[in-house]
Amino acid sequence: MLQTHMDSMVDTFYAIGLVMQLCQSISLLELLHIYVGIESSFLFPRFLQLTERIIILFVVITSQEEVQEKYVVCVLFIFWNLLDMVRYTYSMLSVIGMSYTVLTWLSQTLWMPIYPLCVLAEAFAIYQSLPYFESFGTYSTKLPFDLSIYFPYVLKIYLMMLFIGMYFTYSHLYSERREVLRVFPVKKKKM
């Protein structure tokens, strides 16, 4: 029984990879929604989040068949879908003027533990993909004038940027949470 569950985790990409690619591609419409004012959010933090997912899904996971079999793919898909399920439900209801206290709180709070775990899982996926990019030479290329792009180095630089982007996005989401939930620090009474 346990082996069946482990096999199903390994087969996650083969079972739903195409659906995830379609959903993540469609999620780019969210940037248009923000730009035209359908959704009230800041464009740059959302751009960072979506770019992060697109790079991990299409560049790291989809391009390397060996990475598709890793457990981290299942973990990433669970985290991404959990966050999206709550966020998109909240956003959709907000657009039509409906608000539920529990859903608002969940939408503004669930990301706090899950988003850093997503970034760690994404970093782990990149780390696991490096040997395959090195051995297969995927996306590495020789340029004119004796220059070349060695893609594993690009991924290592991206790893650093991933954590810098996480700090920026986390700070923005935390500020947004404070504003939406009107959470302020408790003031101490003077004695």
N, C-alpha and C positions, 0 to 999 in steps of 0.2 A: 504494500500500500504506500509506504513512504517513497519507494523508488518511483512509483507512478507519479506522485506529486513532484518529485525532483525532475523527472523527465518532462512534465508539463511546464515547469519553470524554464527549462532549457528550450522548449519549443515555443515559448511565448512569441518571439518575433515571427516565426513561421505561421502561427495561428492568427495574430492580429497586427503584424507589422504594416501591412498595406493599409489597414484601417487607421492606424496611428499616423502614417505618413499623410493620408488624406486629411485627417482631423487637424494635424499640426499645420498643414498647408492652408486649410480653411481658416485657422485661427489668425492668420496674417490679416484677415479682414478686420480684425479687432483694431488694428492700427488705423485703418480707414474710418472706422466708427468713431474713434477718438478724434481724429482729424476733422471730421465733418460735424462733430458735436452730438452724435447719437449717444455716446457714452462719455460721462464726465470723468476723465482720468488724465494723468500726465502721459504724454506720448513717449518720452525718452525711457523711463523705467520699464514700460510695457514693451518697448522695442528691444531693450536688453534681455528681458525674460524670453521673448519669442525667438530672438536671434540665438540665444543660448540653446534652446531646445532644437531649433532647426539644424544648427551645427552638429549637436550631439547625435540627433537622429539620422540626418542625411549624410553627413561627412564621416562621422566616426562609426556608427552602428551599421547603416545600410551599405556602406562601401566595403566593409570587412566582414565576410561571411563568418569568420571564426569568432568575431565579437558578438554576433547575433545569437550565439549559443551560450553566452555567459549569463549567469544568474542576475547580474546587475541590470540587464535589460528588463527583466520582469519587475524588479524593484523600482526602476525608473518609471516604467509604465504605470505601476500602481500609484506611486507618488504623484505623477503628473495628472492622472485621471482623478484622483481624490481631490486635488486642489481645483482642477477645472470644473468638476461636478458642482462643487460648492460655489465657486466664483461665478460661473456662468449662470447658475440658477439665481444667485443674488443679483447679478447685473441685469438679467432679463426682467426680473420682477421690478427692479429699480426703474428701468426704462419705462415700464407701463404704470409706474406710480404706486406699486405695492411694496410694503415693507413688513417684515416679520423680525421681531427682536432677536429671536434665537438664530435665525439665518444670518442676520446682520452681524451679530457677535461672532458666529462661526466663520463667516467670510473674512472678517477682520482679524481673526485670531488663529485659525487653523494653519495659516502659512508660517506662523512663528516657529513651530518645531519642524514642519515639513520642508519648507524652502531650503534651510541649511542642509538637511539630509539629502534633498535633491541635488544640490551643488556637490556634496561629497560623493554621491553616487555617480554624477556626471564626471567628476574628476577621476573616480575609480574606473569608469568606462574608458576614459581617455588613456589612463595608465595601462589598462589591460590591452588597449589597441596598439600601443607603441611598438611592441615587437613585430606585429603584422605589417604596420606601415614601414618599419625598417626593412623587413625581409622582402616584402613585395614591391617596395618602392612606389606605392600608390600616392599620387599627387606630387611626388618629387619630380622635379624637371630641371633640365639644363637650359640655361638662358644664354643669349649671345654674350660675347665679351668675357668668357670664362666665369660666368656667374651661374650659380645653381640654387634651386630652392630644395632644401631637404625637409620634407614635410614633418617628420618627427620633431624637428626644432620648432616649427610653426605651432605644433600642438603643445609643446612645452611652454612656449610663450603664452599661448591661449589659456593654459592652466592657470598661470599667474593672473591673467586678465579676468578669468572666471571668478576668482576670489575677490578681486578688486570690484568687479561688477556686482558681486553678491553683497558687498558692504554698501555700495550705493543704493541698490535696490532694496535691501533690508531697511536701511535708514529711511528711505522714502516711504515704504510700506508701513513702517512704524509710525511715522508722522501722520500718514493718512489714517491709520487706525485711531490715533489720539483724536484727530479731528472728527472722524465719523462717530466714534463712541463717546466723545467728550470725556476722555479719561485724563484726569490731571493728578499730579502727585498729591498725596495727602499732606496737608499743612499741619504742622505741630502747633498745638495751642500754647500761648505764652502763659507762664505761671506767674 
